[in-house]
Amino acid sequence: MTKRLFFRRDEPTPPTRSTRRVIRLLAAAFLAGLLGLAALLTAAAPAGAAGISEIAAQLKTDPVYTEPAASDVLPAATADELRAAIRDSGKPVFVVAVPADSPLAAAGSRSAVLSALREQVGVPGVYAVAVGRTFDAAADASVLAPARLATLKSDSLAANQGNGPGLFTQFVTGAVAAAGSGGTASPGSATASSRGSWPGLVVIGAIAAAGIGGMFLVRGRKRRRRAAAEREALEQIRPTVDEDITAYGEALGSAPTGKADAAMREDYAQALDAYDRAKSALRSARRPDDIRAVSEALDEGRFALATLEARREDRPLPERRPPCFFDPRHGPSVEDREWTPPDGTARTVPVCAADAARLADGAEPAVRDVDTPTGRRPYWEAGPAYAPWAMGWYGGMLLPGLLIGTTLGGVLSTPAYGQDSFGDVGDAGGGGWGDGGFGGWGDGGGGGWGGGDMGGGGF
């Protein structure tokens, strides 16, 4: 007769040996997943996360955070005015001003710091941050359109060189007027009580594994999309870079080499070395940012050729100046002239002798046109693919100020180069805040916090 076993209704069935082994494996997988997730979050967090956490905690109750050591940038009286204006408007605008030696200065790139603040505050909105005399801002696209953000920053920076209170006042006033209502995010929390028996671990482990796997899948998909976009952008600008190298090679080939003294031979050697470096950089380029090295090499070579020519003609050696703004193939500039682009504002730009003469005669300068999807256009209206190319010629100290109000200027004011929300900030790339500016409160161009300038940026 078969023996039947009965158990009390409230007594769980004891797991078998194989079941216990499955439980141990799932528990180990779950623990590994949690450790991997913690490592991932740690890697993504800026080094100064503690400082960011403290600031974010205050921003949840007060839209303006400032420290006494940053009073030259945002005095207490101005902070109070901004606080009142933001609260009266009900708009999600947040302001942070800290000194240059704040933990935020070492907390990573602009995008990383702004993204961390946004994540920890938990409210879609506009976030403006100054670390010392370096400024940036970002916004959720649902609150403030990226194009409007870029314009607001450019206008505020241009109108308030060296004037921190004025910069913050103009930016916040514009942000309050233009921002949508956004939303108030209350971070949710989930707690699980384990009243049941061992199957709860199975469920938790499966959820954790699926979540971690999905996270890596999404990140991988983003990387592939970004890589494809970078390849496309590189091919867009490659013909322009080829033209630069060809034109420089012709100038190098026409440089006289006879009857040269030691200094002239050194100039020519530097020019030749720059030519080789430019060609090598183009051959190894895999993304648009790699093109910056090509432009930098050609700029150095152009200056070496200009120095060689001056020595040969027994003229004073040229001053180290940026290339002609209208076309870097014109070589180093010789003076600065005021120029107003169509439908734009006046600005002072470096020009070569030929373009200076054209402007003096009331003629149009010889502008560098490049290929775009809509045909040949001036390079400053060509879009984000040309940003690294232009930065190589003119650098972060000068270029953003020259291009205020242009398509490329709008691109350069956003370190993430076109990201329209906080979602992809972690992969946006770009440096921190240290490339310098063209004035007291210029655009840093994506360097590190603490470059001694006011930068512009966003997502």
N, C-alpha and C positions, 0 to 999 in steps of 0.2 A: 504494500500500500504506500502510495506517495505521501511523504510527510509534508504538511503545509505549515508554513511559518507565518506568524502574525506579529505585527508590531503595533504599539500604541499609536493612535492617530496623531498625537503631538510630537512624536519622535521622528526626526528626519532619517531617511535611509542613509546609512553610513557609506561613504564613497569607497569604491574598490581601489585596488592598488593602481590600476591603469588610470582611473579617474583622478587619483591624487597626483599622479605624474603630470597629467594634463593641466591640473590646477597650478602645479609648481611652474610649469613652462609658461602658462599664461601670465602668472604673477611676475615671472622674470621678464617677460616681454613687456608687460605693463610698466614695470619699474624702469626698464631700459628706455621705453618710450618717453616716460616722464623726464628721465635724465637727459635724453636727446632734446626734448622740447625746452628744458631749462637751459641747456647749452646754447640752443639756437636763439632763445630770447636774450641770453646774456651777451652773445656775440652781436646781436642787433642793437643792444642798448648802448647809449653813449657812456663814456667812461665816467662822466659826472652825473650819473643817474640819481644819486642822493640829492644833489642840488636841484635837479629838475623836479624830483618828487616833492620837495619842500615848496618850490615855486608853484607847481601845479596844484598842490593842496590849497594854497592861498588863493589862487585864481578861481577856485570853485566858489569862493565867497566874496572875492574882491577882484574886479576886472583889471586892476592896475597893481603891478608889483614893482617896487623900486627899492633901492638901498641907498643910504646916505652917501656912500662913496661914489655913487653915480649921479649926484645932484647937479653936476655940470652939464650932464646930458638931459636929465629929466628932474628939474627942481621939484620940491614938495608942492609948491603952489600950483605948478603946471600939472602935476600928477593929480591933485585934488580936482582941478578943472576938468581934466579928461575923465576922471572917475565919475564925476557928476553927469557929464555929457553922455557917457556910455550908459549909465544907469537910467537916465531920463529917456533915452532912446529905446531901451529894451533890446538893443541889438547885441549879438554875440561877438563883441570886439574885445580882445585881450592885449594888454601891454606889459612888457617886461623891460626893465632897464637895470643893468648890473654893471659893476666896474670891470675893467679889463682883466683883473686877476681873479675874477669869479670862477668857480668850478666849471661854468658853462664854456669858458674859453678853451678848456681842454676836453670838452665833452663830445667832440666829433664835428662832423660837417654841419653846415647850416641846416640842410634838409633833415639830418638826423635829430638835431636839437629841436627844431620846430615840430617835427613829427612826434617826438617823444612827449613834448608839451601837450600837443593836440590829443594824443592817445590817453595821457594820464588825466587831463582835465575832463575828457570825455564829451565835449560839446562841439559840434560843428560850428565853425566861426572863422574870424579873422584874427591872426596872431602876429603881433609885431614885437620884435626883440632887438634890443641894443646891448651889446657886450663891449664896454668901453665906448669907442667912437665907431664901432662897426654895427651896422643895422641890416636887418632883413625882415621880411614878412611873408606869410603864406596864408592861404585861405582855402576852405572847402569850396569846390566849384558850385555847390548847391547854395552857398551863402553869397559869394562874390565871384563873378566871372573872371577867369584867368587874364583875359585881355584888359579888363577894368583894373584888376590888381596891378598889372604891369604898368599901366598908364599912371595910376595913382602913386606908385612908388617913384617912377621916373620924375613926375612933376614935383613931388615933395622933395626929392633929393636935389633937383636942379634949383629949386627956389630957396633952399635953406642950407647952402654950403657952410659948414662949420657951426650951424645953429641947431643944436639938438632939440631944445624946446619947440622951436618953430617947426622942425621936421615932424616931430610927434604930433603937434597940434594939427598941422595940415593933413597928415596922413590919417589920423583918427577921425577928424571932421569929415574927410572924404569917405572913409570906410563906413562910418555911421550912416552917412547919407545914401551910400550905394548898396550896403549889405542887406540881404534878406534876413528874415527872422531866424533862420536856422532852426535849431531844435535843442532841447535840453536832454542830454543823455544821462540816464542814471544807470551806472554800471550794475549789471545784474550779478547775482551770486547764486550759485547752486550748491546745495549740500545734499549729500546722499547718506541716509541712515541705513545701516545694514541690519535689518531685522530678520531677513531671511538667512539662509545658509550660504554655502560656498558658491552657488550659481551667480551671486552678485558680482564676484570677482571676474567671472567669465564675461558678463555684460560690460563691466567697466573696461576690462582689457580690450575687448573688441572695439568699443567706442574710441578708446585712446589710440589704438592702432590705426583705425580708419581715419581718425582726425589727423594724426601725424602723417599718414600716407597721403591724404588729400592735400595737406599743406605743402609737402614737398612736390606733389604733382603740379599744384598751382604755381609755385615758384619756378619750377622747371619750364612750365609753359610760358611764363612771363619772360624768362631769360631767352628762350628761343625766339619769341616775338621781337624782343629788343635786339637780339643779334641779327635777325633778318632786316630790321629797320636800319641798323647801323651799316650793314653791307650795302643796302640800297642808297643810303645817304653818301657813303664813301664813293660809290660809282657816280653819283650826281656831281660831286666836286672834283673828281679825278681829272677831267679835261682841263679845268681851270688851273690845277696844280701843274699839269703837264705844260701848259702855256707858260707858267711862271718859270719853270726850269729851263724850257727852251729859250725864252727871252734872256734869261741870265747867262746861259751857255753862250749865246751870241755875243753878249756884252763882254764876257770873259775872253772869248776868242778874238775880239777886236782890240783888246787891251795891248798896247805896245810893250814888248819885253826887252828890247835892245837898250844898251847903255844904262842899265839899272844899277843903282847902288844897293847896299845891303838892306836898307830900310824898304826900298821899292820891291826888292826880291821877297822880303818878308810879307809885305802887303799882298803881293801876287800869290804867294804860298797860302796865305789865309783865305784869299778869294777862291783858290782852287780847292782847298780843303772844304770850304763851305759848299761848293758845287757837288763834291763827292758825298758829303753828308746829306744833302737834300735828296739826291737820287737814291741813296741807300734808305733814307727814311720813307720815301714814297714806296719803294719796293716792299718794305716790311710792314707797311700800313695795313691794319686790319679793321680799323674803325675810324670815324671822322676825327676823334681826338688825336689820333696819331699824326694827322696832317699838320698840327701846330708845329711840330719839330721841323717840318719841311720849310714852312714860312720863316721860322726863326733862323734857320741856316741861311736862307736866301737873303734875309735882311742883313745878317752879319757880312755876307759876301758882298752885297751892294755897298755897304759902308767901306769895306776894304778896297773895293775898286775906286770909290770916290776919293779915298785917301791916297791911293796910288796915283790917280790922275792929278791931284793937287801937288804932290811931290814932284811929278814930272814937269808940271807947268810952273813950278816954283811959286805956288800960291800958298796962303795960310791953310793949314790942315783943317778939314771940316769939323764942325761940332757934331758930336754924336746925337743925332735927332731921329725921331720916328720917320718912317717912309712918308712919301706924299700921300695924303689922305685919299685923293681921287683915284690913284692907281699906284700901288706899291712898286710896280715895275718901273716907275719914273725915278726910283732911287730915293736916297735920303732927302728929307725936306730941307729948305733953307730959311724959311720964315713961317710965321703964323698969320693967317688972314681970316677975317670974318666972312662967313658964307651962310646963306640961307637956302636949304633945299626946297623944292616945290611943296607948297602946303605945309611947311615946317617952320621952326623957329631958328633964329640966328644963333650961330655958334662959331667959335674960333677953331680953325683946323690947320694942321701943318701942311704946307704946300711946297712943291718943287719950284724952281725958278720959272719954268715954262708956264705952269698954271698960275703962278703969281702974276705974270705978265698978262695972261688972258683975263684974269679977274680985274686987273687994273684997267684993261681996255673995255671992260663991260661985256666980255665974251664968256661963253660957257667953258668950264674946265674940261679937260680930257678925262672923262670918267671911265672907270673899269666896269664894263658890262660882262655879265656871266650868264650861263644858261640856266633857265628855270622852267618849270612846267608850263608857264605862260609866255615863254620866249625870253629874249635877251633883256636883262634889266640890270641897273646898278647893283653892285654886290651888297649894298646895305639894304636892299629890298628883296634879297634872294632867299631868305628863310633860314631855319636853324642849322641846316647842313653846313653853311658857310661860317658858322660861329668859330670853330677851332681854327680854321684857315685865317680868319681876320685877327683872332687873338694872338696868333703866332707873329703876325706883322706888327701889331700895335700894343699888345699886352693889356693886362687887366687894369693898369694904372690910367690909361688914356682912353681906350676904345669906348667904354660905356658912355662917357661924357660926350664924345664926338657923335654918337649915334642916337642920342635921346630923340624919341619921337619917330624913329624909323622901325621897320620890321625887325631888322637884326638887333637893334637896340632893345626892343621888347624881349627878344629871346635871351639876350645877355643879362637882362635884369632878373632872370629866373635861373638859379643854379641847376635846377632839375631839367632845364632846357625843354619846357613844354609840358611837363607833367601837370595835369589839370585837377588833381585832387591829392589828398594825403595818402591815398591807397598804395602808391608805388614808391613812396619816398625812399624806403630802405634800399631800393635798387637804383635810385636815380643817379648815383655816381657823383662826380664832381668832388672837389676838395673841400676844405673847410673855409676859413675866412681870412687868409693872409696874403692875397695877391696885391694889396695896396690899392689906392684910389687916386683920382686925378685932382683931388682937392680935400678940403677938410672933411667933407661928408660924401665922397665919391663912391662909386660902385666897386666893390672888391673883386668881382668877377669870379668868385668861387674859391677863394683861398681859405685860410683858417680864421677863427675868431682871433681878433687881436692884431689885425694888420694896420691899425692906426687910421682907419678910414671908415666912412659909412658906406656900406655895401647895399645893394638892392637884390632882392631875390624872391623866390616863391615857388609854387608848385603848379 
